[in-house]
Amino acid sequence: MSHTVHPYSHRLGIIRDWKSRWFSKNGSYQKNLKADVLLREFFTKRFRGLYVSGVEIERSEKILRIIIKTARPGILIGRQGEGATKLRTDIVEFLAKNKIANAKQELKIDIEEIRSPESDAAIVAYMIAESLEKRLPFRRVMKQTVEKVMMNRDVKGVRVFLGGRLGGAEMARVEELKKGRVPLQTLRADIDFAREKAHMTYGDIGIKVWIYKGDIFKKKIEAKKA
């Protein structure tokens, strides 16, 4: 029997890097792991609606760096950096409240802009959720999203999956739409995957998005590092 594996974890160490990068010393592994899990839960709630693709965490003895990737950095930063200052304060308060703050570490927040949001699975999934929450017909939303994603040069294939009480029906069902290639078994295939929920009055609708952007070879990885 084959198992469905998360496309990200399936490619770790091959074409993907870890989203949390740190090395544990003096038995601090448990504390750091708890801090990462709690921070990610906090960011999931905090960044909903801000078109954030993902959060990466880096730790050293003196620095805790949080890298936020978003399609709309202006909303996060705010006027004259007010948003970034408030975010920093909220993170420090959250770490202190949950007793996971390290007094030795200085907090640094980097906000990176995503140039092509239509080729990012997390942002595409949120756009679908937003449209469904506005009560737009789900089939039209799926079709328009797939066409918009495929218009991007980098994208070679896209697959969208919806599950739940679609259209407010009494019985839950699933709908799927695919265009182009999505080779999930090819390890060098650059596949971006994301899950999202559309919060409706009659329950949540689950959304999954796969976006295939071509194959990554060693030469490309080395060129990026250089």
trRosetta pair geometry for C-beta under 8 A, 3 or more apart (Angstrom, degrees):
i j d omega theta_ij theta_ji phi_ij phi_ji
5 9 6.5 -117 172 79 96 101
5 10 4.5 111 118 -76 123 110
6 9 4.5 62 73 19 108 105
6 10 6.3 -172 83 -19 51 90
6 193 6.8 -170 -170 86 72 147
7 10 5.5 -55 -142 33 28 122
7 11 6.7 9 165 -5 61 112
7 184 6.2 -99 -96 -140 104 87
7 191 4.5 -86 -177 100 143 120
7 192 7.8 146 103 -159 136 3
7 193 4.2 127 41 -17 122 137
7 210 6.8 116 -25 -125 157 102
8 11 6.6 -81 -161 42 25 96
8 12 7.2 49 146 -55 64 88
8 16 6.0 150 -164 -147 66 168
8 193 6.1 -127 -32 48 89 108
9 12 5.5 -19 -153 -18 43 118
10 184 7.9 40 84 176 170 80
10 187 7.1 -136 143 -117 92 78
11 14 4.9 -99 -164 58 65 111
11 15 5.1 -37 174 48 120 87
11 16 4.4 94 105 -2 97 114
11 187 5.9 155 -108 -163 81 72
11 191 7.6 157 -25 43 145 90
12 16 5.2 -60 -94 81 44 109
12 17 7.8 79 -142 -134 69 10
12 18 6.8 51 -146 -76 112 69
13 16 7.4 -10 6 66 34 72
14 187 5.1 -64 158 164 165 112
14 188 7.0 -116 153 -84 115 57
15 187 7.3 155 -3 151 106 72
15 188 6.1 115 -46 -138 133 51
15 190 6.4 -115 140 -91 149 75
15 216 4.5 113 -136 71 134 136
15 221 6.9 -132 -130 -80 71 124
17 21 7.4 -4 157 -74 110 121
18 21 5.5 137 83 -76 107 74
19 54 6.8 -101 -132 171 125 123
19 55 7.4 74 177 89 114 54
19 56 5.2 -125 -163 -112 65 73
19 57 7.1 51 140 21 71 77
20 36 5.0 13 -112 -136 149 146
20 56 7.3 -171 -78 -161 38 60
20 57 4.7 -2 -120 63 78 103
20 58 7.9 179 -160 -76 45 37
21 56 7.2 16 2 176 102 103
21 57 7.2 177 29 92 62 55
21 58 4.8 -10 68 -110 101 77
21 59 7.4 -179 94 24 56 66
22 32 6.1 -131 94 -174 143 146
22 57 7.4 -42 -22 122 115 91
22 58 6.6 146 -63 -163 85 41
22 59 3.5 15 -103 51 136 104
22 60 7.4 -144 -125 -64 90 37
24 27 7.5 15 161 -143 112 7
24 28 5.3 -163 -153 69 88 76
24 29 3.7 14 -134 -75 167 79
24 32 6.0 -147 -96 24 99 142
25 28 6.3 12 65 22 51 112
25 61 7.9 -14 35 -89 139 97
27 30 7.4 -8 168 13 74 101
28 31 5.1 -58 -165 46 69 115
28 32 5.5 70 136 -26 89 105
29 32 6.0 -64 -148 39 26 108
29 33 6.1 24 159 -19 66 111
30 33 5.9 -57 -147 36 26 110
30 34 6.4 26 155 -18 63 108
31 34 5.9 -56 -150 36 28 111
31 35 6.3 31 152 -21 63 108
31 100 6.6 167 -176 -140 83 80
32 35 5.6 -54 -149 35 31 115
32 36 6.4 33 153 -21 65 104
32 59 6.5 -108 -141 17 124 171
33 36 5.7 -52 -150 33 31 112
33 37 6.5 29 154 -18 65 105
34 37 5.9 -55 -148 36 30 110
34 38 6.2 24 157 -13 66 111
34 100 6.1 -143 105 -112 100 128
35 38 6.1 -61 -146 42 26 107
35 39 6.0 27 157 -21 64 111
35 95 7.2 29 -142 -128 106 94
35 98 7.9 146 -112 104 65 127
35 100 4.1 164 -96 168 91 129
36 39 5.8 -58 -144 37 26 111
36 40 6.3 24 158 -19 63 107
36 57 5.7 -162 -120 57 96 160
37 40 6.0 -58 -151 35 27 109
37 41 6.6 26 152 -17 63 106
38 41 5.7 -54 -150 36 33 112
38 42 6.3 36 151 -21 65 106
38 94 7.7 177 140 157 109 108
38 98 5.6 154 169 172 161 169
38 100 6.3 154 51 2 144 163
39 42 5.5 -55 -150 36 33 115
39 43 6.3 30 154 -18 67 106
39 55 7.7 -139 133 128 102 146
39 57 6.8 96 90 -83 148 142
39 66 7.6 -132 174 -109 139 127
39 91 7.6 37 -133 -144 102 98
39 94 7.5 118 -106 117 68 132
39 95 7.8 12 -83 -81 102 89
40 43 5.7 -52 -144 38 32 110
40 44 6.4 42 153 -29 64 101
40 55 6.5 -176 -113 68 75 128
41 44 5.7 -47 -149 26 31 116
41 45 7.0 22 155 -9 61 103
42 45 6.3 -65 -160 40 30 103
42 46 5.9 19 153 -15 68 120
42 91 7.8 129 121 -113 146 69
42 94 5.5 67 -128 -166 158 157
43 46 5.5 -61 -132 46 32 110
43 47 5.3 7 176 -2 73 118
43 52 7.4 -115 169 118 103 158
43 55 5.0 -8 153 -28 169 159
43 68 7.9 -158 -146 -109 130 106
44 47 6.9 -59 -125 44 13 93
44 48 7.0 36 160 -52 52 95
45 48 6.4 -41 -160 -8 27 114
46 87 7.8 114 163 -129 139 92
46 90 7.4 141 -125 128 143 147
47 50 4.7 -92 -163 46 69 121
47 52 4.0 -26 170 16 137 146
47 55 7.8 175 -7 -51 158 118
47 68 7.6 -169 -101 -150 144 121
47 70 7.8 -131 -158 -94 123 117
48 126 7.9 -175 -151 -132 64 121
49 126 7.8 -173 -84 -175 30 127
49 130 7.8 115 -114 -94 72 113
50 70 6.3 -41 136 -136 94 132
50 72 6.6 -134 -180 67 63 110
50 75 5.6 -164 -144 106 88 129
50 76 6.1 88 -180 -71 131 89
51 70 5.7 97 99 -166 78 84
51 71 4.2 -73 147 46 126 104
51 72 4.8 82 55 9 130 104
51 75 7.6 96 34 39 102 141
51 117 6.6 -20 -175 -133 123 141
51 123 5.4 40 -159 -127 84 103
51 126 6.6 -172 -106 85 55 148
52 55 7.1 15 163 -52 126 88
52 68 6.2 -53 -140 -173 117 98
52 69 6.9 111 -166 79 68 54
52 70 4.7 -41 -103 -95 63 93
52 76 7.7 92 -80 -75 105 131
52 122 7.5 -54 107 132 51 133
53 69 4.5 -51 57 105 108 106
53 70 6.6 -171 4 -92 80 33
53 71 7.0 98 -40 -34 101 85
53 114 5.5 91 -21 -54 141 150
53 117 7.9 -148 -67 -128 114 78
53 120 4.9 -66 -114 178 127 140
53 122 4.5 132 -146 61 58 130
53 123 5.6 -40 -87 -38 86 97
54 69 5.2 12 54 45 74 117
54 122 6.2 167 -49 -16 81 163
55 66 6.5 -16 -169 -171 103 93
55 67 7.0 150 -161 78 51 56
55 68 5.6 -13 -109 -104 81 67
55 69 7.5 -155 -77 18 35 77
56 66 7.5 153 80 -160 50 45
56 67 4.2 -9 59 58 100 110
56 69 7.6 53 -5 -19 99 105
57 64 7.5 -19 -165 -172 92 84
57 65 7.4 150 -159 84 44 58
57 66 5.9 -12 -106 -107 71 68
57 67 7.7 -152 -68 22 27 77
58 63 7.6 3 108 112 95 102
58 64 7.7 158 85 -161 55 39
58 65 4.3 -8 62 61 102 106
58 67 7.1 48 -4 -14 106 107
59 63 7.4 180 -150 94 39 60
59 64 5.5 -4 -109 -111 79 70
59 65 7.6 -161 -73 25 35 71
59 105 7.1 -40 -146 -122 89 143
60 63 4.9 28 46 47 102 86
60 105 8.0 146 71 -121 57 99
61 104 6.5 -51 165 133 72 131
61 105 7.6 -150 150 -86 30 82
62 104 6.4 -90 -109 151 51 89
62 105 6.3 148 176 -116 22 53
62 106 6.2 8 157 10 76 97
63 105 6.2 109 -138 -156 5 83
63 106 5.4 -30 -107 60 64 87
63 108 5.9 -4 -164 3 107 120
64 102 7.0 136 -47 47 128 113
64 105 4.4 61 -23 159 100 134
64 106 7.1 -173 25 80 73 35
64 107 5.3 -24 70 -104 103 61
64 108 7.1 166 82 24 49 71
65 108 4.6 -20 -108 71 75 107
65 109 7.8 169 -158 -84 57 24
65 110 6.5 18 -175 -3 102 110
66 91 7.2 -128 1 -138 161 160
66 107 7.4 -1 1 -166 108 88
66 108 7.2 175 24 89 66 54
66 109 5.2 -17 66 -112 100 70
66 110 7.2 -180 88 28 48 69
67 110 4.7 -15 -111 69 71 109
67 112 6.2 17 -177 -7 96 117
68 76 6.7 -177 116 -162 143 162
68 109 6.8 6 -1 -172 113 93
68 110 7.0 174 24 88 68 54
68 111 5.1 -20 69 -112 103 67
68 112 6.9 173 84 24 47 73
69 112 4.9 -25 -105 73 69 105
69 114 5.7 73 170 -55 94 103
70 73 5.4 137 79 -76 111 61
70 75 7.7 -122 155 55 143 99
70 76 5.7 128 38 -22 168 139
70 111 6.5 -27 26 -166 114 94
70 112 7.4 136 24 75 63 54
70 113 6.9 -43 77 -114 66 47
70 114 6.5 -139 108 3 18 99
71 113 7.3 68 -137 -163 26 68
71 114 4.7 -50 -85 60 66 109
71 117 3.7 34 -117 -86 141 127
71 120 7.1 -160 -64 41 114 146
71 123 5.3 76 -26 -119 136 149
72 75 4.5 31 128 8 114 114
72 76 7.1 135 104 -12 72 88
73 76 5.6 -61 -155 41 45 110
73 77 5.7 34 155 -15 80 111
73 111 5.0 125 -140 144 107 120
73 112 7.6 -135 -85 104 127 14
73 113 4.8 -73 -22 -83 128 90
74 77 6.1 -59 -136 43 27 103
74 78 7.9 119 167 -58 52 18
75 78 7.5 19 175 -69 28 59
75 83 7.1 152 145 -129 41 172
76 83 5.5 170 157 128 32 134
76 84 6.7 62 138 -74 80 76
76 87 7.0 12 -174 -44 86 153
76 111 5.6 175 100 -133 138 142
77 81 5.7 -51 -180 -109 88 53
77 83 5.3 102 124 60 13 113
77 84 5.0 -3 -132 -36 59 109
77 111 6.2 -152 -64 58 96 165
78 81 6.5 57 71 178 87 8
78 82 4.1 -90 118 63 135 82
78 83 2.7 146 -20 -17 114 97
78 84 6.7 -149 29 -5 98 67
78 86 7.4 49 0 18 158 115
79 82 5.5 13 65 9 69 117
79 83 7.9 99 21 -16 48 92
81 84 4.9 -50 -164 42 78 116
81 85 5.8 83 136 -27 87 99
82 85 5.8 -59 -151 36 31 112
82 86 6.3 27 155 -17 67 108
83 86 5.9 -57 -147 37 29 109
83 87 6.2 32 153 -22 65 107
84 87 5.6 -52 -146 35 31 114
84 88 6.4 36 153 -22 63 104
84 109 6.4 178 -162 92 96 135
84 111 6.9 -102 -102 -24 116 136
85 88 5.7 -54 -153 33 29 114
85 89 6.5 30 151 -18 64 105
86 89 5.6 -53 -150 36 33 113
86 90 6.3 34 152 -20 66 107
87 90 5.7 -55 -147 37 30 112
87 91 6.4 31 154 -20 65 105
87 109 6.6 125 106 -145 118 170
88 91 5.9 -55 -150 34 29 110
88 92 6.5 28 154 -17 64 107
88 107 6.5 144 -153 113 91 128
88 109 5.8 -127 -85 -6 92 138
89 92 5.8 -57 -150 37 30 111
89 93 6.3 29 153 -17 65 109
90 93 5.7 -55 -147 39 30 112
90 94 6.1 33 154 -23 65 108
91 94 5.6 -54 -146 36 30 113
91 95 6.3 30 155 -19 65 105
91 107 6.5 158 105 -165 126 150
91 109 7.5 155 11 -73 158 124
92 95 5.9 -55 -149 36 28 110
92 96 6.4 25 154 -16 63 109
92 101 7.3 53 -157 -110 60 134
92 107 6.3 -131 -78 5 91 160
93 96 5.8 -59 -148 39 29 110
93 97 6.0 32 155 -24 66 109
94 97 5.7 -52 -142 34 28 113
94 98 6.4 7 164 0 63 111
95 98 6.5 -69 -145 49 24 96
95 100 5.4 -102 -154 75 71 82
95 101 3.8 98 137 -74 109 89
96 99 7.4 23 -178 -78 32 39
96 101 5.1 0 -76 -15 57 142
101 105 8.0 -147 -177 56 66 106
102 105 4.3 56 86 8 110 113
114 117 5.5 97 105 -82 117 69
114 120 5.6 0 179 -45 151 152
114 123 7.0 -163 86 -32 155 147
116 119 4.6 24 117 20 115 110
116 120 7.2 151 100 -22 66 90
116 152 6.0 110 177 -139 132 129
116 154 6.7 132 86 18 161 131
117 120 5.4 -60 -152 29 46 116
117 123 4.5 -96 -169 125 95 160
117 124 7.7 159 152 -54 75 68
118 123 7.8 -84 -73 97 22 119
118 124 6.7 73 -154 -82 42 102
118 148 5.7 -123 -140 142 124 93
118 149 5.4 -172 170 -108 91 54
118 151 7.3 -33 147 63 156 93
118 152 5.0 178 99 -55 116 128
118 155 7.7 -85 123 -28 92 140
119 149 6.9 124 -92 -154 50 81
119 152 4.8 -162 -63 145 104 164
119 154 5.1 28 -125 71 159 121
119 155 5.3 -152 -116 -57 98 103
119 192 7.5 104 153 27 69 150
119 211 6.1 157 -166 162 58 147
119 213 6.3 75 -177 -93 120 120
120 123 4.4 53 88 20 111 111
120 124 6.5 170 84 -15 55 89
120 192 6.4 -104 -145 160 42 158
120 211 7.5 -152 -139 40 5 158
121 124 5.7 -59 -143 40 29 112
121 125 6.1 32 159 -22 67 107
121 192 4.0 -174 -14 128 114 98
121 193 5.5 -105 149 -129 172 6
121 194 3.8 162 126 0 100 105
121 209 4.5 173 -157 100 87 108
121 210 6.8 -2 -115 -115 132 18
121 211 4.9 -155 -71 8 90 110
122 125 5.9 -54 -148 34 27 112
122 126 6.6 24 153 -16 61 105
122 192 7.8 -91 -13 166 74 112
122 194 4.1 178 -81 -112 55 152
122 196 7.5 125 -153 -60 56 112
123 126 5.7 -53 -149 36 33 110
123 127 6.4 38 150 -24 65 103
124 127 5.6 -52 -150 32 32 114
124 128 6.7 34 151 -19 64 101
124 145 6.3 113 -170 -172 97 114
124 149 6.0 32 -120 -85 142 123
124 194 7.3 139 57 49 86 132
124 209 5.1 169 93 -172 114 165
124 211 6.9 118 16 -52 153 131
125 128 5.8 -52 -154 33 33 112
125 129 6.5 34 149 -19 65 105
125 194 4.4 -136 -6 104 143 116
125 195 6.8 151 -163 167 160 8
125 196 3.7 153 147 -4 112 128
125 207 5.0 149 -157 117 91 120
125 208 7.4 -18 -113 -136 123 15
125 209 4.5 -140 -68 3 92 126
126 129 5.4 -52 -148 37 37 115
126 130 6.2 42 152 -24 68 103
126 196 5.6 -162 -74 -123 53 154
127 130 5.6 -49 -147 33 31 115
127 131 6.6 31 153 -18 62 104
127 145 6.6 152 100 -116 115 113
128 131 5.8 -57 -152 36 31 110
128 132 6.4 28 153 -18 66 107
128 141 5.9 111 -142 154 75 118
128 142 7.4 46 -132 -87 120 57
128 145 5.6 -1 -81 -80 98 161
128 160 6.9 164 -92 -152 156 128
128 162 7.7 -139 162 -83 134 108
128 196 7.1 135 64 72 101 136
128 198 7.3 -94 120 -61 77 122
128 207 5.3 158 93 -145 130 149
128 209 7.3 165 1 -62 140 123
129 132 5.8 -57 -147 38 30 110
129 133 6.3 30 155 -20 65 108
129 196 4.8 -107 -44 138 133 126
129 197 6.7 66 -122 95 131 27
129 198 4.0 -166 -142 -84 73 81
129 199 7.9 45 -175 4 109 64
129 205 7.8 175 -120 75 74 98
129 207 5.8 -124 -65 6 89 151
130 133 5.8 -57 -149 36 28 111
130 134 6.7 24 151 -16 62 107
130 198 8.0 -123 -25 -117 21 98
131 134 5.7 -60 -154 37 33 110
131 136 4.7 -53 172 42 88 134
131 141 4.4 155 115 -126 140 124
131 145 7.8 -143 16 -57 153 115
132 135 7.7 48 176 -75 37 20
132 136 6.7 -89 -89 51 31 82
132 138 6.1 32 -108 -98 101 87
132 141 6.3 -112 -63 30 75 178
132 162 8.0 158 -86 -132 146 131
132 198 4.0 -5 83 -155 131 162
132 200 7.0 -72 142 -68 102 109
132 205 5.8 -103 158 58 156 144
132 207 7.8 -165 -1 -64 147 128
133 198 5.4 -151 -51 -164 83 94
133 199 6.5 29 -103 59 116 67
133 200 6.9 -148 -107 -83 62 66
136 140 6.4 -105 159 77 100 114
136 141 5.3 114 104 -63 116 110
137 140 4.4 70 79 13 102 111
137 141 6.8 -175 90 -13 50 88
137 167 7.4 17 -139 -99 70 97
138 141 5.4 -56 -147 36 35 115
138 142 6.3 36 156 -21 68 104
138 162 5.9 -178 -176 130 130 174
138 166 5.2 -79 25 -158 163 103
138 167 6.3 -106 9 -53 116 78
138 175 6.7 121 127 50 126 152
138 205 7.8 -134 -106 -172 134 159
139 142 5.8 -52 -149 34 31 111
139 143 6.3 28 155 -17 64 109
139 175 7.2 -102 -90 179 76 157
140 143 5.9 -57 -145 39 30 110
140 144 6.1 26 159 -15 66 110
141 144 6.1 -59 -144 40 24 106
141 145 6.1 24 158 -20 63 112
142 145 5.9 -61 -148 36 25 110
142 146 6.3 23 159 -18 64 109
142 160 5.3 -178 -145 97 92 141
142 162 6.7 -100 -78 -17 123 126
142 175 6.9 -111 -53 122 163 121
142 177 4.7 127 159 9 122 145
143 146 6.0 -56 -148 35 27 109
143 147 6.4 23 156 -15 63 109
143 177 6.8 -130 -78 -150 55 164
144 147 5.8 -59 -149 39 30 110
144 148 6.2 31 154 -21 66 109
145 148 5.7 -57 -146 36 29 111
145 149 6.3 27 156 -18 65 107
145 160 6.2 88 92 -76 127 158
146 149 5.9 -56 -147 37 28 109
146 150 6.2 23 157 -16 64 112
146 158 5.5 177 -137 93 75 127
146 160 6.0 -115 -69 -1 98 126
146 177 5.5 -103 -51 124 148 122
146 178 7.9 -172 -131 -134 137 10
146 179 5.1 117 174 4 118 128
147 150 5.9 -60 -144 40 28 108
147 151 6.7 41 153 -34 62 101
147 179 7.9 85 -76 -6 48 171
148 151 5.9 -48 -158 17 31 117
149 152 6.1 -45 -176 12 43 114
149 155 5.6 -171 157 -159 80 174
149 158 4.6 83 105 -75 140 162
149 211 6.4 -121 -173 -114 132 114
150 155 5.9 -123 -113 102 37 127
150 158 6.1 -118 -62 12 84 124
150 179 5.4 -51 -70 110 141 136
150 180 6.4 172 -116 -27 110 125
152 155 4.4 73 77 3 105 112
154 213 4.9 -2 153 -147 99 103
154 214 7.1 -102 -173 2 68 113
155 158 6.2 6 -180 -49 129 104
155 180 7.3 154 145 33 86 172
155 211 6.0 -64 -125 -169 108 100
155 212 7.1 95 -161 73 66 55
155 213 6.0 -52 -100 -99 47 69
156 180 5.4 167 143 175 50 134
156 181 5.8 -27 134 53 103 95
156 212 4.9 -68 67 109 93 99
156 213 6.5 137 7 -132 91 16
156 214 5.3 119 -24 -62 133 66
157 178 7.5 7 -177 -176 99 88
157 179 6.7 -171 -147 99 61 53
157 180 3.0 -152 -101 110 67 105
157 181 4.1 -127 -52 63 147 40
157 182 4.6 -147 122 -56 130 68
157 210 7.9 -14 116 116 93 98
157 211 7.6 163 90 -157 55 40
157 212 4.0 13 55 44 95 123
158 178 7.2 -174 96 -147 51 52
158 179 5.6 6 55 56 86 89
158 180 6.2 63 11 41 61 118
158 182 7.2 94 -111 -70 5 117
158 209 7.4 -21 -165 -167 94 88
158 210 6.8 160 -155 87 45 64
158 211 5.3 -3 -108 -109 84 69
158 212 7.2 -143 -66 21 42 77
159 176 7.0 -4 -174 -172 93 99
159 177 7.3 172 -152 90 51 47
159 178 4.3 -3 -109 -108 86 91
159 179 7.9 -178 -77 25 51 52
159 182 4.9 -47 -18 -27 121 164
159 209 7.4 157 84 -155 57 43
159 210 4.3 7 52 52 101 109
160 176 7.0 167 88 -152 54 53
160 177 5.0 -3 56 57 98 92
160 178 7.6 -170 23 -75 60 50
160 207 7.5 -26 -166 -163 88 88
160 208 7.4 155 -158 83 42 58
160 209 5.6 -5 -108 -107 72 76
161 174 6.8 -10 -171 -170 91 107
161 175 7.6 163 -155 86 46 49
161 176 4.9 -7 -107 -106 74 89
161 206 7.9 -20 116 115 92 92
161 207 7.2 145 82 -160 62 41
161 208 4.1 -4 56 56 111 103
161 209 7.7 -155 25 -68 74 38
162 166 6.1 90 127 -92 123 121
162 174 6.8 163 88 -154 53 58
162 175 4.9 -2 57 57 102 93
162 176 7.6 -167 25 -75 65 45
162 205 6.1 -3 -167 170 97 111
162 206 7.1 148 -159 82 44 59
162 207 5.9 -9 -104 -103 70 69
163 172 6.9 44 172 173 74 108
163 173 7.5 -128 -140 113 61 30
163 174 4.4 -13 -101 -103 87 89
163 175 7.9 -173 -74 23 47 59
163 205 7.0 160 78 -167 40 65
163 206 4.5 -13 61 59 95 108
163 208 8.0 26 1 -1 106 103
164 172 5.3 -61 -156 -138 26 105
164 198 7.9 -159 50 56 156 97
164 200 7.8 145 136 22 139 129
164 203 6.3 -165 -169 112 114 110
164 204 6.2 -118 -118 107 150 52
164 205 3.8 -148 54 -117 145 60
164 206 5.6 143 -39 11 110 73
165 168 6.1 24 143 -135 106 20
165 169 5.5 -160 -165 60 73 64
165 170 7.4 -25 -135 -145 111 4
165 171 7.6 153 -114 90 78 18
165 172 5.3 -66 -65 -92 59 71
165 200 7.2 -131 71 76 105 144
165 202 5.4 -86 88 113 152 118
165 203 5.4 91 13 57 124 121
165 205 7.0 -106 50 -83 60 90
166 169 6.1 7 68 16 60 112
166 172 7.8 96 -2 -148 75 53
166 173 6.0 -71 22 61 115 90
166 175 6.1 76 -89 -8 168 121
166 205 6.7 93 -85 -126 65 126
168 200 7.7 -146 -86 164 74 143
168 202 5.7 105 -133 20 74 154
169 172 7.7 157 86 -83 101 25
169 173 7.0 0 75 8 145 108
178 182 6.7 -101 -149 4 114 126
180 212 6.7 -155 119 56 119 117
181 212 5.9 -87 98 85 71 160
182 191 6.8 86 -161 -121 81 121
182 210 5.1 72 -151 120 139 131
182 212 4.8 -163 -111 -33 59 127
183 186 4.1 27 126 8 122 117
183 189 4.8 -174 77 -74 99 161
183 191 7.8 -142 69 -60 57 126
183 212 6.8 91 23 -126 68 144
184 189 7.6 -109 -99 74 15 144
184 191 6.6 39 -108 -66 59 175
184 210 7.5 -51 -82 -148 101 151
186 189 3.9 84 88 -22 107 114
186 215 7.1 -69 143 -103 133 104
188 215 4.8 40 120 -161 103 96
188 216 5.6 -145 -177 59 80 64
188 217 6.6 35 -171 -82 138 53
189 212 6.2 -32 177 -142 112 103
189 214 7.7 -154 -144 131 64 19
189 215 5.7 -51 -95 -98 51 70
189 216 7.9 118 -146 11 7 79
190 212 7.1 117 79 -161 63 53
190 213 4.5 -54 97 64 117 95
190 214 5.9 9 34 70 114 57
190 215 6.8 163 -6 -124 85 16
190 216 5.0 90 -59 -29 106 107
191 210 5.9 -15 -171 -166 109 94
191 211 7.0 152 -157 75 57 44
191 212 5.3 -22 -101 -98 80 69
191 213 7.7 177 -87 15 31 76
192 209 8.0 -12 110 115 86 95
192 210 7.4 147 78 -159 51 43
192 211 4.5 -13 58 59 101 100
192 213 6.8 44 -9 -14 105 115
193 208 7.4 -9 -167 -172 90 89
193 209 7.0 168 -148 87 46 57
193 210 5.3 -7 -101 -104 83 70
193 211 7.8 -169 -71 22 41 68
194 208 7.5 171 87 -150 46 49
194 209 5.2 -4 56 54 89 99
195 206 7.1 -28 -162 -166 98 91
195 207 6.9 141 -162 82 49 61
195 208 5.6 -18 -103 -100 72 74
196 206 7.9 143 80 -161 45 48
196 207 4.4 -21 66 65 88 114
196 209 7.7 15 8 -2 108 108
197 204 4.6 -19 -169 -166 114 124
197 205 7.0 142 -161 67 60 45
197 206 6.1 -30 -104 -102 73 52
197 207 6.9 -174 -85 16 23 89
198 204 6.6 144 69 -160 49 65
198 205 4.3 -12 54 55 106 101
198 207 6.3 77 -22 -29 96 119
199 204 5.8 -29 -103 -103 52 83
200 203 6.1 0 68 65 98 43
200 204 6.7 157 23 -103 79 25
200 205 6.0 54 -11 -16 122 100
216 220 5.2 -120 -155 76 73 136
216 221 6.3 79 164 -54 111 92
217 220 5.4 100 56 5 66 101
217 221 7.5 -132 103 -4 36 90
218 221 5.7 -59 -151 37 36 111
218 222 6.1 33 155 -17 71 108
219 222 5.9 -58 -147 39 28 109
219 223 6.2 30 153 -22 64 109
220 223 5.6 -54 -147 35 30 113
220 224 6.5 33 153 -21 64 103
221 224 5.8 -53 -153 32 30 112
221 225 6.6 29 150 -17 64 105
222 225 5.7 -53 -149 36 34 112
222 226 6.3 34 153 -21 66 107
223 226 5.7 -54 -147 36 31 112
